[in-house]
């Protein structure tokens, strides 16, 4: 089975390959990134993570004819009325500027008492057999300043409940075991195995 991961983000490709491998999906599909198959960028016009994930998965399937997995994920901060939310990748203006996005959240949260936040991931699959989406979260609190050099995006500021380290201070294996993306993609296992 060949499976397209609808992302051009190399960090996500590495993470998703690792998660699907650790989830024990059998048989293990040949995983192709959006770069491998020259997927076009998809405008994320959905109002939810699930809608945006489905837009990307449908576009990937239509462009390649192969089963396509896509995710839409981001940081939801209670004190910021749910921001950055579905705009997480472009919160500071430009798409994918992790450092600017991170700085903006840190600045807007300076002095805030309510530090509750969560990562949300919607993982979608579109194949000839149908369409599916699984959503999951990683609950935590925001650190005052970024810590750690592992991970990407907002990992340096989210401290998962039950830990004192940010996601960027966890090993990749520790992060995958509890992450929003890890849980959502493991939830796709029965669907991928059925394909």
GITA-V476451 format. One record per residue. OMEGA is omega in whole degrees, -180 to 180 (none if undefined). BURIAL is # if it has 16 or more other ideal C-beta (glycine too) atoms within 10 Angstrom, else .. D_FIRST is the distance of its C-alpha to the first C-alpha in Angstrom with 2 decimals. Layout:
omega=OMEGA burial=BURIAL d_first=D_FIRST
omega=OMEGA burial=BURIAL d_first=D_FIRST
This chain:
omega=174 burial=. d_first=0.00
omega=-175 burial=. d_first=3.79
omega=179 burial=# d_first=6.42
omega=172 burial=# d_first=10.05
omega=-173 burial=# d_first=12.90
omega=174 burial=# d_first=15.84
omega=173 burial=# d_first=18.49
omega=-179 burial=. d_first=20.56
omega=-176 burial=# d_first=22.20
omega=178 burial=. d_first=21.46
omega=179 burial=. d_first=22.77
omega=179 burial=# d_first=20.35
omega=180 burial=# d_first=17.35
omega=-178 burial=. d_first=18.68
omega=-178 burial=# d_first=19.48
omega=176 burial=# d_first=16.23
omega=-179 burial=. d_first=14.29
omega=-178 burial=# d_first=17.04
omega=-179 burial=# d_first=17.08
omega=177 burial=# d_first=13.46
omega=-179 burial=. d_first=13.92
omega=180 burial=. d_first=17.28
omega=177 burial=# d_first=16.20
omega=178 burial=. d_first=14.63
omega=-180 burial=# d_first=11.27
omega=-6 burial=. d_first=10.02
omega=-179 burial=. d_first=7.76
omega=-179 burial=. d_first=7.67
omega=170 burial=# d_first=4.83
omega=-175 burial=. d_first=6.09
omega=179 burial=# d_first=8.68
omega=177 burial=# d_first=10.79
omega=176 burial=# d_first=14.24
omega=178 burial=# d_first=16.38
omega=-179 burial=. d_first=18.32
omega=-176 burial=. d_first=15.57
omega=178 burial=# d_first=15.18
omega=178 burial=. d_first=18.83
omega=176 burial=# d_first=18.48
omega=173 burial=. d_first=21.96
omega=-178 burial=. d_first=23.78
omega=177 burial=# d_first=24.14
omega=-178 burial=. d_first=27.56
omega=-176 burial=# d_first=27.48
omega=180 burial=. d_first=29.97
omega=180 burial=# d_first=29.08
omega=-178 burial=. d_first=31.71
omega=175 burial=. d_first=29.42
omega=-178 burial=# d_first=26.53
omega=180 burial=# d_first=24.44
omega=180 burial=# d_first=25.43
omega=177 burial=# d_first=24.60
omega=-179 burial=# d_first=21.14
omega=177 burial=# d_first=20.45
omega=-178 burial=# d_first=22.00
omega=-180 burial=# d_first=19.70
omega=178 burial=# d_first=16.47
omega=-180 burial=# d_first=17.81
omega=179 burial=# d_first=18.84
omega=178 burial=# d_first=15.52
omega=-179 burial=# d_first=13.84
omega=-178 burial=. d_first=16.89
omega=-173 burial=# d_first=16.96
omega=-174 burial=# d_first=13.50
omega=180 burial=. d_first=12.27
omega=173 burial=# d_first=8.93
omega=-174 burial=# d_first=8.64
omega=176 burial=# d_first=11.18
omega=177 burial=# d_first=12.84
omega=173 burial=# d_first=16.49
omega=167 burial=# d_first=19.49
omega=-175 burial=# d_first=23.18
omega=179 burial=# d_first=25.43
omega=-178 burial=# d_first=28.98
omega=177 burial=# d_first=32.29
omega=-176 burial=# d_first=34.62
omega=-177 burial=# d_first=38.22
omega=-176 burial=. d_first=40.73
omega=178 burial=. d_first=43.79
omega=179 burial=# d_first=42.29
omega=176 burial=. d_first=41.71
omega=177 burial=. d_first=37.93
omega=-8 burial=# d_first=37.67
omega=173 burial=# d_first=35.77
omega=-177 burial=# d_first=33.17
omega=177 burial=# d_first=30.78
omega=-174 burial=. d_first=32.66
omega=-177 burial=# d_first=31.90
omega=-178 burial=# d_first=30.31
omega=-175 burial=# d_first=33.30
omega=-178 burial=# d_first=36.06
omega=177 burial=# d_first=38.47
omega=-179 burial=. d_first=37.88
omega=-178 burial=. d_first=35.42
omega=173 burial=. d_first=31.66
omega=177 burial=. d_first=30.23
omega=-174 burial=. d_first=33.66
omega=-176 burial=# d_first=33.06
omega=180 burial=. d_first=36.54
omega=179 burial=. d_first=38.40
omega=-180 burial=# d_first=36.54
omega=180 burial=# d_first=37.30
omega=-178 burial=. d_first=40.95
omega=178 burial=# d_first=41.42
omega=179 burial=# d_first=40.36
omega=180 burial=# d_first=42.57
omega=-177 burial=. d_first=45.48
omega=-180 burial=. d_first=45.18
omega=-178 burial=# d_first=45.04
omega=179 burial=. d_first=48.00
omega=-179 burial=. d_first=50.47
omega=179 burial=. d_first=48.42
omega=180 burial=. d_first=49.02
omega=-176 burial=. d_first=46.03
omega=-176 burial=# d_first=43.11
omega=180 burial=. d_first=40.52
omega=178 burial=# d_first=37.09
omega=167 burial=# d_first=33.43
omega=178 burial=# d_first=30.05
omega=175 burial=# d_first=27.96
omega=168 burial=# d_first=24.22
omega=179 burial=# d_first=22.45
omega=-177 burial=# d_first=18.64
omega=174 burial=# d_first=17.07
omega=172 burial=# d_first=13.79
omega=179 burial=# d_first=13.85
omega=178 burial=# d_first=11.51
omega=-177 burial=. d_first=12.80
omega=179 burial=. d_first=13.59
omega=-178 burial=. d_first=15.82
omega=180 burial=. d_first=16.87
omega=174 burial=# d_first=17.58
omega=178 burial=# d_first=19.52
omega=-180 burial=# d_first=20.73
omega=177 burial=# d_first=23.79
omega=-176 burial=# d_first=25.54
omega=168 burial=# d_first=28.36
omega=-177 burial=# d_first=30.06
omega=178 burial=. d_first=33.82
omega=177 burial=# d_first=36.40
omega=-179 burial=. d_first=39.39
omega=172 burial=# d_first=39.89
omega=178 burial=# d_first=41.62
omega=-179 burial=. d_first=44.62
omega=178 burial=. d_first=43.24
omega=177 burial=# d_first=39.87
omega=176 burial=. d_first=39.26
omega=-179 burial=. d_first=36.67
omega=175 burial=. d_first=34.63
omega=177 burial=# d_first=31.13
omega=-177 burial=# d_first=28.64
omega=179 burial=# d_first=29.11
omega=-177 burial=# d_first=30.44
omega=-179 burial=# d_first=32.80
omega=-177 burial=# d_first=31.91
omega=-180 burial=# d_first=35.39
omega=179 burial=# d_first=37.28
omega=176 burial=# d_first=35.55
omega=-179 burial=# d_first=36.86
omega=175 burial=# d_first=34.85
omega=179 burial=. d_first=37.12
omega=180 burial=. d_first=38.24
omega=176 burial=. d_first=37.99
omega=-179 burial=. d_first=40.35
omega=172 burial=# d_first=37.82
omega=177 burial=# d_first=35.92
omega=179 burial=# d_first=32.14
omega=176 burial=# d_first=32.74
omega=178 burial=# d_first=34.70
omega=171 burial=# d_first=32.01
omega=177 burial=. d_first=29.74
omega=-179 burial=. d_first=26.07
omega=178 burial=. d_first=25.44
omega=-179 burial=. d_first=28.34
omega=-179 burial=# d_first=27.22
omega=-177 burial=# d_first=23.61
omega=-175 burial=. d_first=25.14
omega=-170 burial=# d_first=27.25
omega=175 burial=# d_first=25.92
omega=-179 burial=# d_first=25.27
omega=178 burial=# d_first=21.87
omega=-179 burial=# d_first=21.04
omega=-179 burial=# d_first=22.18
omega=-179 burial=# d_first=20.48
omega=173 burial=# d_first=17.00
omega=176 burial=# d_first=17.58
omega=178 burial=# d_first=18.54
omega=-174 burial=# d_first=15.08
omega=-178 burial=# d_first=13.76
omega=179 burial=. d_first=14.50
omega=-179 burial=# d_first=12.95
omega=179 burial=# d_first=9.51
omega=179 burial=. d_first=9.85
omega=179 burial=. d_first=11.11
omega=none burial=# d_first=8.26
